[in-house]
C-alpha cells in the first residue's frame, strides 16, 4: 500500500463532493449541506479560486481530502492556512493518511512563510481531538465561535 497527496483537479469534483457528504454524515450535519457538486467545482476550479483542495490517494484510489484557504492574522502580520475540512475513508484510517494531509499543509505553511495552521473540531469528536493533539495541535478553548447566517445575515446587512 502506498499513499500520496496531490492537488485536486477538476476531474476530482464528484469525489470531493462525495467526501463532503461523508464528512457531514460523520459529523451528524448532513441536514446543513446546501452546496452542490457544481458549486464546489466552480469554487475550487473556476476563475481566481479562493479555496483549495488536496486529495489523498491509496494505491491510486482517492481515500481522503483536505479543503483549505488562506487566512490573515493582524497580530502576526502574516497569512495562514485554515483547514475547512479533513476527511479520510474509515477503511484506511490509522494508516498515516490523515497525518500526511496535515503534513502537506504544514509544509506549505513553512515554505510560504505563513504564521498559522488552524481548524475547528467538534467538541464531541474525541477520536479527532486525540489525533490532532498527537500531531501538535493545541485546543483554543478560550475562544468562542461566532456565526451570522441566513435571515440574521440578511438583517445585519440591512436587507429586511
N, C-alpha and C positions, 0 to 999 in steps of 0.2 A: 504494500500500500504506500502510495506517495501522494502527499497533498501539496498543492501550490496555491498561491494567492495571485490574482491578476486583476487589472482594472476591468470593470464591466464594460460591455459594448452594447449597441442597440439590439443585437440578437438575444441578449440576456433579459430583455424587458419582461417577458412572461415568467421567467424563472424568478426574477426579483419580486414581481408581484405575488407569486406563489409563496415566497419566503415571508413577505409582509403578512399575508393571510395566516400562515402557520404561526408566526410570532404573535399576532393578535389573538389567535386561538389559545396559545400557551398562556398569554397574559390575561385571558378572560376579558378581552376587549374587542372581540370581533364586531360587536354592535357599533363600535366607534369608527370602523373603517369606511370612509366615504370615497377614498381615492379609487380611481380606475386604473387599469393597466395602461391605458392610453395617456393618462395624466402623468403617471410615473415615468413612462417612456419620454414624454415631452420635457419633463423637468430635468431628467438625467442626461438626455442626449439631444435636446433642442439647441437652438442658438443661445450662446452665453449661459451655460448651465451654472447654477449656484449650489447644487448638491451633487455628490459624487458617490461612487459605489465600488467596492472591491468584492470579488467573487472568490470563494474558496472552492477548490476542486479536489476531489479524492480520486485518483486514477482517471482524471479527465471528466468526472461527473460532478456537476455543481452540488455542493453539500452545505453551503452557508454563504452569508454575505455580511458586509458592514457598510451601512449607508451613513454618510457623514457630510459636514460642511464646515466652512471656516467661521470662526468667531473672532471677537476682538476684546482684549482686556485693556481698559483705560488705565488701570493700576500698573500693569506691566508695560503698556505702550507697544504691545505686540499681538499678533493674531494667534489663534489656537485652533484646535480641531474639536468640534462637537460630534460625538458619535450618536447619531439618532437611533439607529437600530443595529443590533448584532444578533444573528441567529445562525445556529448550526443544527442540522438534522439530528434528531435523537439517536439514530443508529450509528453515528460516528462521533458522538460526544465522548470526551475523555481521551481523544487521540491527538490532542495538541492543535486542533484546527482553530478553535476559538482564540487560543493564545497566539497563533500565527496571524490571525486577523488583527488582534490588538497590536502585536509587534509591528505589523506592516504600517499601521497608522502612527505608532510611536516613532518609527524610523522616518516617516515623512515629517513629523514634528521636528525631530532633531536636524534633518537635512535642510529644512526650510527656516530654521531658527525660530520656531514657534514656541510660545511660552507655556501653553497648557494643552492637555488632552482630557476632555471631560465628557460625562454622560450621566444619565439618570438610570436608576434601577428601582423597581418596585420594592417597597419595604417588606413585603411578604415573600419575596423571591430569594429565600435563603441560599439555594444552590448557586445562584448567580452572584449574590453578595460575597459568598465564600470564595468563589472563583476569582472575582475581581480583587478582593483583598489579597489573595495569594499571589497576585501579579502586581502588587504595589499600590492599588487604589486606596485612597483614604476617603471614607464616607464624610460628607459635608453636612452633618446633622443640624448645624446651626442655621441653615438656610431653609426658607420655605418657598416652594414654587408658587408663582402667581400666574394665572391664565385668564384671559378675557377672550371669549369666542361667541359665535352665533349672534343671537339677538343682543346680548350685552355688548359685543364688539360694535355692532351697528349703532347702538345707542351712544356708546362712548364716542364714536366718530360723528355723532350728530345726525345720523340717519334714522329718524324715528319711524 
